[in-house]
Amino acid sequence: MTDQVCVTAENLGHRFPGTDWLFSDLNFSLNPGEVICVTGPSGSGKSTLLSLLAGWEKPTSGAVHRTGVERVQWVFQNPYGVPHRSVADHVGFPLLQQGLSRLDADTKARDLLARFGLGATADREFSALSGGEAQRLMLARALAVSPDLLLVDEPTAQLDRVMAASVAKTLTHLAQEDVIVVIASHDTDVVSQASYLIDLGVTHAEVGSE
Amino acid sequence: MRFSTIIDEAQRNVVSGTTRMGVGFLVVSALLAVLALADLLTIAGIQNTTERYVASGSATRGLVAAHSVDATACDALASIDTIQSSGAMVSSTALRFSAAPAVSVQTFAASPGFSAVLDITDPVPGGVWMEANLAATLHARVGDIMPTQLGVIQVGGIFAWPQDGRDQRLSFAIVIPRLPSEAFDECWITAWPINDANDILLRSTQLAMSSPGEIGQINTRLGTNYDAYAEFSMRLTRFTPLGALVVGLSVGYALSRLRRLEYASALHAGQTRSAQLLTCAFEALTWSAPSALLLIVIIWAVTAAFSIGETNAVLGIVGRVPLIGAAASILGAMIGCAQVRERNFFRMFKNR
């Protein structure tokens, strides 16, 4: 039931041993259809907050409650792929895990690639992609998993303005497909598309509507 | 994930070079080859030592009992599995060849089985057996007819009797085959492996037990108690299967760890652990199995080419190295793969 999917942060705080608090007392609730942007300078804990939401790290204080979240996908700032496998293979792989045939997975993978402007690169090796293309490929691959929660770290850092705006719009559309999209970014285009903002750049993190 | 898809994915990884199949094949093959050849050479060394020991007469023992050895019983000992050859002999009248009348050649009479003790193959019936140095001196060859002071004789066989510590009575001597119709002085047996029971068998050929004959080794220079089995079972390279296990596990594990980001990414993309382990095992199989096959062929070829014992027996011993190495490679790859956690994905990216 999609209306049950929800991620809630309750008095969330985190610090690494021997360091100051990155953030503390964060309270927010994330629902399907929302795009949440996490901003702040380098080292302010954006990626750490994403890892707490993914459940890959335990918070120092408070808690993250994930209700109905079965599939979490993370798109990292530095795209990772298997150098000599094709672009279509990268997107088709999660679909094969879902039981699709090779033919069906390939067809669907090419549709997803086209959505990110990568239709012409489908048969290229991953190693032949530019940084921006690889970043978009990772978004397409993440979508192939049909995630409930999509965590995206600096998705537009390696893209030109036009492509960055396009990706930001795509991420917004994704949210409309009942996906919770959390983006760590400085990009004003991304920030402007967000449902609301979590700013880790202030002394005490603030959560507010954009 | 369907089984056919798992195999298909593994094949694509192999074909694309993602699995580093070539590296795995070369490294594992090279290391296992060193281990296998080390064991093979050690076994060949033991085999050579054994052959030299037997050929030198060190594995030949003789019962000396004047005029009281049953030559028929002595010849019959060769039918026992552990006894390679047996035969009786007795001193005879010295011969003088017309070509060298001043030289008196020591002569023995021997039962037919004695030709095998002297390692003469296909002796000419009715001919005498001549020691190789004597034959060279007289320019005699097998089949030659040679006049002596007792009449002509035919050379029925030539045997080597080097001066390497063995009983020198047969050096520069003639042995004349004689039917075992009367008592002989000595019974010799060549037996391998050496067994204390052989002496009991030797004594059984003595006709009169009033004065027990003496038993001795024909050549003692290489020792009286060489134990090839102990040398084989205590050889240092007996641990090579263990080495193969370590090599296989290490190489398989290392190649898997090089791909840990890929494995973590695959888990993140929804691949199940079982599907991943199966893919990993199949990928490792594609380089470890050809490696094992190649090494087994090499071991077989080397064993056959250099006649290192029985090919099948040696292959059964040394062949364990590539087989264990291949199986361990697959296991090592699976262990390396199983250690990857999806949650490590984040940490790996932070540390990249």
Interface residues (C-beta under 8 A of the other chain):
Chain A: S47 S51 A54 W56 E57 R71 Q73 W74 F76 N78 Y80 V82 P83 H84 R85 D89 F93 P94 L96 Q97 Q98 G99 S101 R102 E125 R141 A144 V145
Chain B: M1 R2 T5 D8 E9 R12 N13 S16 G17 T18 L261 E262 S265 A266 H268 A269 G270 Q271 T272 A275 R343 F345 F346 F349 K350 R352
